Amino acid sequence: MADVDVASVITGLQSGAAFGYRMIFIMIILIPPLFIVQNAAGYLGIFSGMGMGEAVRTRYGKKLAMLVAVPMASTDVLSYIAEYSGMAIGLSLIGIPPIISIPIIFAIHNGIIMAGRYHRIERVLLLISLVLVISIVSSAVMMRPSLIDIVRIGLNPLQPYTNRQYETLLIANIGAVIMPFMIFYQAGASVQKHMIKEDIRISRNETAVGSIVSEILMVMTVIAGTFIGGYATDPALLDRALKPFGSLAPYIMAAGFFTAGFLALIVISLASTWGIAEALGWKFHRHGRYLIRKGDLSEPEMESARKNMISDRRKFLILYMTESIPAAVIAILASSYLLSLVIDLMIVFVIVLAPVGLLLGLLVSDARVMKGNPMKKWYMAIYWITLAIIESAGVYSLIMSM
């Protein structure tokens, strides 16, 4: 659900609005790359017992780990901007301008992180954000699109690839689907769930189902986007995607964008904890709590661990605020063109994926990191080819936009 975040939904709606069913083919062929990358992240967490940051620190040392923390932090900032912008677009549909909504979003977001009550809030956000997903799917069905046209146009590999706008949205959809922060999240989540070698099949199946379901939802988003009637430059036009819901459409979309954005923000927050904190050697997020709970330390050691946890958490919160403040400021400054900003950020995500994908590939193919269970050579060949194609497309798009 976090992968079908507000920025991804906006990108899908704009794709449908601009090119009808034509982007459906791209959504379908993105399923294998999404699975290949996310599955590798799950393997890293299960076999190494470490998240991305800790694995880099263990394998390559403290200096490189600190260097790696920079693109991790950059990923966070870009992700925050995208989610803040998407949520502000949603609230603008019900008359709340970005200059008011973004500071409120910022305050609530950081309040959730400070309180650390992720799990309770996640459940509520998940349920409400499902309303948007269900509404988009329902809208796509109730408008009775032509199945013949969906198959004939949407599944046709011959698409207008030379069209500049199509090309831009194609790259944006790659960035919207294969998000860098989701790599940090899946590796860290596999460790947090204490998954072991015997859980590999479960992890692989979960990742496969997640990849397919998320892309089916994106396909439905593209179909709903066709009802907008043309590329939207005004956020107020987006609620046309929920045309069957009449006057309720802007309120459903506003609530959906708001909660989907917050759900993604919490996932990004956890990914940030597991990524940057591990790279910098901060232990509060996992090791400290686990060791104290297990009772493996003596009383003096436990007391020292508690103090270190408090100190490391304080450092993390300072870092967190440092990341989210500029994100909120940028979103406010760009409030007059938030729709185009979201699309641009999705393209940038493709470029940002490069160092993250490179590190992930090196780690999962390293027998020492993977404790004698490196990923198979054939899998890594597919992985590197996939990453090369994605990054080539991203670089090409960046060059052409200059």
C-alpha positions as MATLAB code, in Angstrom:
seq = 'MADVDVASVITGLQSGAAFGYRMIFIMIILIPPLFIVQNAAGYLGIFSGMGMGEAVRTRYGKKLAMLVAVPMASTDVLSYIAEYSGMAIGLSLIGIPPIISIPIIFAIHNGIIMAGRYHRIERVLLLISLVLVISIVSSAVMMRPSLIDIVRIGLNPLQPYTNRQYETLLIANIGAVIMPFMIFYQAGASVQKHMIKEDIRISRNETAVGSIVSEILMVMTVIAGTFIGGYATDPALLDRALKPFGSLAPYIMAAGFFTAGFLALIVISLASTWGIAEALGWKFHRHGRYLIRKGDLSEPEMESARKNMISDRRKFLILYMTESIPAAVIAILASSYLLSLVIDLMIVFVIVLAPVGLLLGLLVSDARVMKGNPMKKWYMAIYWITLAIIESAGVYSLIMSM';
ca = [
       0.000    0.000    0.000;
       2.883    2.380    0.743;
       4.192    1.760   -2.785;
       0.814    2.949   -4.143;
       1.329    6.263   -2.390;
      -0.200    9.628   -3.219;
       2.658   10.563   -5.589;
       2.250    7.294   -7.483;
      -1.531    7.766   -7.729;
      -1.080   11.290   -9.109;
       1.423    9.987  -11.673;
      -0.993    7.222  -12.698;
      -3.931    9.636  -12.993;
      -1.894   12.031  -15.124;
      -0.771    9.130  -17.340;
      -4.374    8.093  -17.963;
      -5.488   11.682  -18.491;
      -2.790   12.370  -21.076;
      -2.623    9.063  -22.963;
      -5.701    7.040  -22.092;
      -4.979    3.332  -21.739;
      -1.545    3.486  -23.350;
       0.430    3.514  -20.084;
      -1.196    0.239  -18.948;
       1.392   -1.713  -20.935;
       4.187    0.011  -18.987;
       2.490   -0.758  -15.648;
       2.308   -4.448  -16.547;
       5.925   -4.776  -17.662;
       7.095   -3.014  -14.475;
       5.919   -5.974  -12.354;
       9.075   -8.100  -12.938;
      11.561   -5.253  -12.253;
       9.660   -4.303   -9.081;
       9.757   -7.917   -7.889;
      13.431   -8.417   -8.807;
      14.609   -5.368   -6.853;
      12.342   -5.773   -3.812;
      12.986   -9.521   -3.585;
      16.728   -8.848   -3.435;
      16.135   -6.424   -0.540;
      14.175   -9.112    1.306;
      16.948  -11.645    0.735;
      19.495   -9.230    2.169;
      17.538   -8.794    5.387;
      16.828  -12.508    5.831;
      20.227  -14.011    5.080;
      22.501  -11.273    6.443;
      20.280  -10.365    9.392;
      21.068   -6.723    8.595;
      19.391   -3.766    6.948;
      21.093   -1.863    4.128;
      22.935    0.608    6.343;
      24.277   -1.981    8.763;
      25.302   -4.314    5.928;
      27.314   -1.525    4.278;
      28.908   -0.613    7.600;
      29.814   -4.238    8.336;
      31.163   -4.998    4.854;
      32.822   -1.734    3.831;
      33.541    0.060    7.087;
      32.415    3.150    8.950;
      33.688    5.781    6.482;
      31.859    4.382    3.469;
      28.763    3.789    5.601;
      28.749    7.470    6.571;
      29.136    8.367    2.887;
      26.241    6.066    1.982;
      24.087    7.818    4.583;
      24.083   10.903    2.329;
      22.074    9.386   -0.575;
      19.861    7.711    2.021;
      19.096   11.088    3.586;
      18.624   12.623    0.122;
      16.108    9.907   -0.688;
      14.201   10.763    2.480;
      14.082   14.492    1.704;
      12.874   13.905   -1.870;
      10.277   11.434   -0.623;
       9.006   13.880    1.992;
       8.663   16.610   -0.648;
       6.675   14.248   -2.892;
       4.321   13.161   -0.104;
       3.869   16.682    1.322;
       3.079   17.929   -2.188;
       0.624   15.113   -2.911;
      -1.187   15.577    0.392;
      -1.363   19.345   -0.175;
      -2.881   18.713   -3.620;
      -5.533   16.520   -1.993;
      -6.438   19.099    0.642;
      -6.563   21.865   -1.987;
      -9.511   19.968   -3.511;
     -11.583   20.906   -0.476;
     -10.398   24.497   -0.352;
      -7.385   24.300    1.983;
      -4.439   26.098    0.315;
      -0.903   24.604    0.518;
       0.378   27.541    2.577;
      -1.941   26.341    5.359;
      -2.045   22.580    4.766;
       1.696   21.897    4.466;
       2.644   23.364    7.899;
      -0.233   21.351    9.440;
       0.929   18.178    7.646;
       4.494   18.850    8.800;
       3.404   19.268   12.435;
       1.274   16.103   12.473;
       3.955   14.099   10.662;
       6.708   15.037   13.093;
       4.345   14.592   16.047;
       3.736   10.990   14.998;
       7.473   10.348   14.734;
       8.224   11.966   18.087;
       5.527    9.866   19.770;
       6.787    6.704   18.058;
       3.255    5.255   17.851;
       3.640    3.878   14.357;
       1.613    0.682   14.575;
      -1.646    2.084   15.956;
      -1.655    4.970   13.511;
      -0.706    2.715   10.585;
      -3.851    0.632   11.079;
      -6.101    3.692   10.916;
      -4.270    5.174    7.926;
      -4.349    1.854    6.095;
      -8.120    1.542    6.493;
      -8.843    5.112    5.384;
      -6.365    5.027    2.473;
      -8.113    1.876    1.271;
     -11.166    4.066    0.705;
      -9.269    5.910   -2.042;
      -8.107    2.662   -3.632;
     -11.615    1.162   -3.509;
     -13.078    4.401   -4.885;
     -10.634    4.484   -7.796;
     -11.306    0.831   -8.628;
     -15.073    1.373   -8.286;
     -14.937    4.474  -10.464;
     -12.994    2.619  -13.143;
     -15.600   -0.169  -13.117;
     -18.721    2.035  -12.900;
     -17.671    4.114  -15.894;
     -17.702    0.894  -17.920;
     -14.533    1.332  -19.957;
     -14.269   -0.685  -23.147;
     -12.492   -3.962  -22.389;
     -11.730   -4.304  -26.075;
      -9.969   -0.912  -26.070;
      -8.090   -1.746  -22.861;
      -6.731   -4.930  -24.450;
      -6.202   -3.446  -27.917;
      -4.569   -0.206  -26.742;
      -3.428   -0.845  -23.176;
      -1.694   -4.172  -23.784;
      -0.187   -3.184  -27.124;
       3.636   -3.011  -26.885;
       3.653   -0.455  -29.717;
       3.239    2.803  -27.865;
       4.193    6.435  -28.686;
       7.670    6.138  -27.166;
       9.006    9.030  -29.225;
       6.363   11.393  -27.825;
       8.167   13.625  -25.324;
       5.300   13.784  -22.834;
       4.740   10.023  -23.002;
       8.437    9.489  -22.453;
       8.401   11.796  -19.416;
       5.434   10.018  -17.846;
       6.975    6.617  -18.630;
      10.121    7.486  -16.650;
       8.004    9.059  -13.897;
       6.039    5.817  -13.564;
       9.257    3.840  -13.197;
      10.237    6.147  -10.330;
       6.742    5.904   -8.855;
       6.839    2.096   -8.883;
      10.436    1.237   -7.915;
      10.956    3.644   -5.041;
      14.386    3.734   -3.338;
      12.952    4.012    0.190;
      11.031    0.747   -0.293;
      14.359   -1.087   -0.671;
      15.517    0.174    2.732;
      12.130   -0.677    4.166;
      11.915   -4.278    2.955;
      15.443   -5.147    4.057;
      14.856   -3.619    7.485;
      11.364   -5.097    7.826;
      12.697   -8.608    7.114;
      15.132   -8.156    9.999;
      12.501   -6.671   12.299;
      10.222   -9.654   11.690;
      13.114  -11.993   12.611;
      12.743  -13.865    9.323;
      15.200  -16.732    8.780;
      16.343  -18.905    5.887;
      13.247  -21.099    6.110;
      11.087  -17.999    5.527;
      12.559  -17.275    2.095;
       9.629  -18.768    0.223;
       7.165  -16.734    2.317;
       9.134  -13.560    1.653;
       9.388  -14.286   -2.059;
       5.664  -15.022   -2.353;
       4.706  -11.907   -0.376;
       6.907   -9.783   -2.614;
       5.459  -11.344   -5.770;
       1.871  -10.791   -4.618;
       2.679   -7.246   -3.519;
       4.286   -6.452   -6.887;
       1.298   -7.779   -8.840;
      -1.371   -6.182   -6.637;
       0.315   -2.771   -6.537;
       0.570   -2.707  -10.335;
      -3.029   -3.838  -10.802;
      -4.031   -0.898   -8.590;
      -1.885    1.393  -10.725;
      -3.582    0.056  -13.866;
      -6.965    0.914  -12.333;
      -5.598    4.366  -11.503;
      -4.619    4.889  -15.139;
      -8.119    3.827  -16.259;
      -9.724    6.222  -13.758;
      -7.379    8.961  -14.994;
      -8.884    8.755  -18.471;
     -12.057   10.351  -17.091;
     -10.150   13.572  -16.361;
     -10.251   14.317  -20.073;
      -6.715   15.585  -20.609;
      -3.478   16.253  -18.737;
      -4.381   18.136  -15.555;
      -2.540   21.377  -14.856;
      -5.052   22.365  -12.168;
      -5.281   20.022   -9.121;
      -9.046   20.659   -9.021;
      -9.386   18.592  -12.203;
      -8.111   15.416  -10.557;
     -11.387   14.626   -8.793;
     -12.933   13.966  -12.221;
     -11.282   10.556  -11.892;
     -13.998    9.810   -9.306;
     -16.809   11.158  -11.479;
     -19.392    8.501  -10.426;
     -19.229    9.792   -6.839;
     -20.483   13.239   -7.811;
     -20.109   15.952   -5.169;
     -18.390   13.490   -2.800;
     -15.472   13.039   -5.224;
     -13.229   15.874   -3.935;
     -13.759   14.832   -0.308;
     -12.963   11.167   -1.021;
      -9.857   12.143   -2.955;
      -8.746   14.634   -0.304;
      -9.097   12.048    2.494;
      -7.441    9.381    0.372;
      -4.487   11.552   -0.638;
      -4.027   12.714    2.954;
      -3.997    9.237    4.507;
      -2.074    7.540    1.679;
       0.567   10.240    2.022;
       0.841    9.732    5.775;
       1.045    5.955    5.392;
       3.959    6.402    2.988;
       5.581    8.956    5.311;
       5.548    6.455    8.186;
       7.084    3.778    5.974;
       9.731    6.273    4.828;
      10.355    7.163    8.480;
      10.951    3.534    9.388;
      13.140    3.072    6.324;
      15.096    6.138    7.390;
      15.559    4.690   10.871;
      16.779    1.359    9.569;
      18.919    2.900    6.830;
      20.655    6.029    8.087;
      20.758    5.021   11.754;
      22.328    1.654   10.894;
      24.869    3.285    8.591;
      25.868    5.680   11.376;
      25.947    2.896   13.963;
      22.996    4.121   16.050;
      21.481    1.224   17.953;
      18.257    2.539   19.471;
      16.021    1.274   16.694;
      16.742   -2.418   17.024;
      19.769   -3.775   18.879;
      19.340   -1.907   22.153;
      15.723   -2.864   22.665;
      16.256   -6.438   21.548;
      19.250   -7.065   23.827;
      17.578   -5.506   26.840;
      14.403   -7.477   26.274;
      16.291  -10.731   25.925;
      18.207  -10.129   29.148;
      21.586  -10.959   27.594;
      23.335   -8.042   29.294;
      24.467   -7.510   32.854;
      22.813   -4.713   34.851;
      25.633   -2.161   34.238;
      25.668   -3.071   30.544;
      21.887   -2.716   30.373;
      22.054    0.720   31.975;
      24.765    1.793   29.510;
      22.698    0.425   26.609;
      19.653    2.389   27.791;
      21.658    5.623   27.923;
      23.086    4.980   24.461;
      19.584    4.285   23.140;
      18.311    7.600   24.507;
      21.308    9.459   23.067;
      20.990    7.788   19.668;
      17.259    8.428   19.514;
      17.850   12.103   20.279;
      20.374   12.264   17.428;
      17.925   10.552   15.099;
      15.133   13.009   15.924;
      17.460   15.936   15.244;
      18.409   14.374   11.903;
      14.754   13.718   11.156;
      13.784   17.340   11.713;
      16.778   18.434    9.631;
      15.433   16.353    6.746;
      11.753   17.252    6.982;
      12.056   21.022    7.466;
      13.589   21.748    4.016;
      11.105   19.305    2.454;
       8.178   21.304    3.857;
       9.756   24.618    2.827;
      10.340   23.429   -0.757;
       6.773   22.120   -1.018;
       5.432   25.513    0.167;
       7.642   27.470   -2.244;
       6.517   25.239   -5.117;
       2.838   25.388   -4.128;
       1.780   26.977   -7.424;
       3.007   24.013   -9.482;
       2.750   20.998   -7.187;
       1.415   18.653   -9.890;
       4.450   19.118  -12.127;
       6.734   18.948   -9.065;
       5.406   15.492   -8.173;
       6.051   14.209  -11.718;
       9.560   15.723  -11.723;
      10.355   14.083   -8.373;
       9.293   10.679   -9.688;
      11.829   11.109  -12.511;
      14.526   12.109  -10.019;
      13.749    8.924   -8.036;
      14.988    6.892  -11.010;
      18.371    8.630  -10.772;
      18.496    8.333   -6.970;
      17.813    4.596   -7.323;
      21.231    4.114   -8.999;
      23.535    4.189   -5.917;
      20.964    2.351   -3.793;
      20.498   -0.353   -6.427;
      24.253   -0.658   -6.937;
      24.890   -1.166   -3.229;
      22.050   -3.663   -2.912;
      23.419   -5.696   -5.820;
      26.940   -5.744   -4.371;
      25.683   -6.775   -0.937;
      23.377   -9.624   -1.985;
      26.054  -11.099   -4.263;
      28.672  -11.047   -1.483;
      29.005  -14.454    0.218;
      30.427  -12.901    3.400;
      27.543  -10.471    3.836;
      24.982  -13.149    2.970;
      26.661  -15.680    5.298;
      27.395  -18.178    2.568;
      24.076  -17.661    0.750;
      24.722  -15.116   -2.024;
      22.029  -14.715   -4.647;
      22.424  -17.001   -7.650;
      24.538  -15.764  -10.554;
      21.625  -16.023  -12.984;
      19.471  -13.906  -10.680;
      22.202  -11.301  -10.349;
      22.600  -11.197  -14.136;
      18.894  -10.390  -14.452;
      19.191   -7.885  -11.587;
      22.084   -5.953  -13.165;
      20.437   -5.909  -16.602;
      17.202   -4.638  -15.040;
      19.010   -1.899  -13.108;
      21.007   -0.892  -16.198;
      17.854   -0.531  -18.321;
      16.088    1.512  -15.634;
      19.025    3.854  -15.108;
      19.692    4.240  -18.845;
      16.091    5.360  -19.277;
      16.441    7.790  -16.388;
      19.691    9.311  -17.650;
      18.278    9.609  -21.178;
      15.205   11.404  -19.864;
      17.372   13.763  -17.790;
      19.585   14.622  -20.775;
      16.605   15.213  -23.063;
      15.003   17.556  -20.525;
      18.034   19.849  -20.433;
];
